[in-house]
Amino acid sequence: MGRFVPDVDYRNRFARDRAFRKMTRVLITGAFGQIGTELAAALGARYGSDNMLATGRSLPDGGSPEGLPFEPLDVTDADAVLQTVKRHRIDVIYHLAAVLSARGEKDPRMTWQVNMDGLRNVLEAARRATVAQVFWPSSIAAFGPDTPRDAVPQDTIMRPTTIYGVTKVAGELLCDYYLQKYGLDVRGVRYPGVISSAAPPGGGTTDYAVEMFHAALERGRYTCFVREDCVLPLIYMPDCTRAALGLMDADTSRLTHRNGFNISAMTFSAGELAAEIRKHVPGFVCDYAPDERQAIADTWPRTLDDSAARAEWDWQPEYDLPRMAADMLARLREHQRRTAG
């Protein structure tokens, strides 16, 4: 299969023509992380596994998601990234490899190397290999204590206090630079905390939202590392995946922004989450012992204004807290049943 050369109508054709998508070769970095695990499976279903390449530092014990073709890739190795993109004639890149907020504070130097040098290497490879599109997610960690806590505007002050947040702000600016300087179509959203049933927490400040579900089913008790009244915006993985695919499909002519879109799905406190879980797991007990991650959470917003995403590419979440909790617990129970059998 020969590599196609993107034309000026590529993005609109891509959005409306399923057959055209089947010509597209897709690379996903960080394919085994919290977002990558389920997004890789969704991309495989969309493009066909033969057109996919899942990459990461190593293959997990469970194998590649959905059996997708896999190669090891260190995104901090610029030559390796470029050669991988060229060798596989990649047309679209979903760049998810990153060190998250809580883990990042333990090793700022590594976080910068992975998050910033890795992003630069991917963007440069995409430019040199004429890749058509790149998806790179930012985060609510890009905001800081000077940002409004509620209804955070799309365009606002961004002065984060974590190295992870710093790399997200710098990354948004770098993506804008590659768009303006080279015309590279880089798109991305600012993800809230992500809740997934398929992958374990990856070292983020909102990991409590995933850990609480597992603990409820496994032990009936959980000690939460943020306060009971700690309120943060979160998103369930099916909506997380829909946001990525929806933005990448969007008609370019509608986009005033290109990356760093605020998206909102659910907002609740740790205590409200525990109460919702208790409806499905009677007797579940949640204790609260805030640690250093609470200080990070205190710098993040409670709610986001995602009107730009809704207006420019019709963003609309499907999961609220009750629906998410019921589905999450059903998925985890099914996984327990399968593994026990």
QUIJO-V607911 format. One line per field, one symbol per residue. phi: phi as a letter, one per 40 degrees, with the letter a starting at -180 (. if undefined). burial: + if it has 24 or more other C-alpha atoms within 12 Angstrom, else -. A space follows every 50 residues. Layout:
phi=???
burial=???
//
This chain:
phi=.cccbdbccdcccccbbcccccccbbbbcfcbcccddccccccccccgcc cbbcbacaccdcgcdfgcdbbcaccccdccccccccccfcbbbbcbcacc ccccccadccccccccccccccccccccbfccabbbccaccccacccdcb fdcdbacbbcbbcdcdcccccdcccccccccbgccbbabccccbbbccbc dbgcccddccdcccccccbgaabccbccccbacbacddcdcdcccccccc cdcccccbbgccbbbbbacccccccccccbbdgcbbcbbdbcccccdccc ccbbcbccccccagcacbbbdccccccdccccccccccccc
burial=-----+---++--+------++++++++++++++++++++++++-+++++ ++++++-------+++-+++++++++-+--++-+++-+++++++++++++ +++++--+--+++++++++++++++++++++++++++++++++++-+++- -+++---+++++++++++++++++++-++----+++++++++++++++++ +++++++++++++++++---++++++++-+++++++++++++++++++++ ++--+-++++++++++++++++++++++-++--+++------++-+++++ ++++++-+++-++-+++-++++-++++++--+---------
//
